[in-house]
Amino acid sequence: MKIQPQMALAALLSFATALHAAGEPPVDFVKQIKPILADRCVECHNSETLLGELNLQTRALAFAKRKAGAVIVPKNAEKSMLYLVLTLPPKDVKAMPATGHRIPKDEVSLVRQWIAEGASWPEGKDGTITPEHKKARK
């Protein structure tokens, strides 16, 4: 039986997250997840560019129904495209981010843990992510 690299990575990250989660505080969206999304995702997945029908600027937009299916499935990282595309081999056409450097494994693990914990995402200013190109115009 041949084990797929993505499956092995998912299993390893699942185990590592379980070990990490014991006694650890929950992942903080504002301090830990928002900076990842702001730095590596929202430049392409926003209201102006809307690549892949995906806008990650707010919780409501990120959880909106899409033809391609749910991007974030709270408490189930293995069914969340947001997490899965980060674990694909770099040459895979669906691997994200599509350009630039890969998101470090520790940050991918944080995204996985955040989703597994329920993907808590606040409303209002704390939950809003503005693309850098929009910030530069202000």
Residue pairs with C-beta under 8 A, 6 or more apart in sequence:
5 89
6 84
6 87
6 88
6 89
9 87
10 77
10 78
10 87
13 87
13 108
13 109
13 112
14 77
14 78
14 112
16 109
17 109
17 112
17 113
17 116
20 109
20 113
21 113
21 116
21 117
26 117
26 120
27 33
27 110
27 113
27 114
27 117
29 114
29 120
29 121
29 122
29 126
29 127
30 122
30 126
30 127
32 110
32 114
33 110
33 111
33 114
33 121
34 126
34 127
34 129
36 103
36 107
36 110
36 111
37 56
37 129
38 129
38 130
38 131
38 132
40 97
40 100
40 103
41 56
41 96
41 97
42 56
42 57
42 129
42 130
42 131
43 49
43 131
43 132
43 133
44 51
44 97
44 98
45 51
45 52
45 54
45 55
45 56
46 55
46 56
46 57
46 131
46 134
47 55
47 57
47 61
48 131
48 134
52 68
53 66
53 67
53 68
54 62
54 66
54 71
55 61
55 62
55 64
56 62
56 129
57 128
57 129
57 130
57 131
58 123
58 127
58 128
58 129
59 121
59 122
59 123
59 127
62 71
62 72
62 82
62 121
63 70
63 71
63 72
68 81
69 81
70 79
70 80
70 81
71 80
71 81
71 82
72 80
72 81
72 82
72 115
72 119
73 79
73 80
73 115
74 115
74 118
74 119
75 115
75 116
75 117
75 118
75 119
76 115
76 116
77 83
77 111
77 112
77 115
77 116
78 84
80 115
80 119
82 111
82 115
83 108
83 111
83 112
83 115
85 94
85 95
85 96
86 95
86 96
86 103
86 108
86 111
87 108
88 94
88 95
88 96
89 95
90 102
97 103
103 111
114 120
121 127
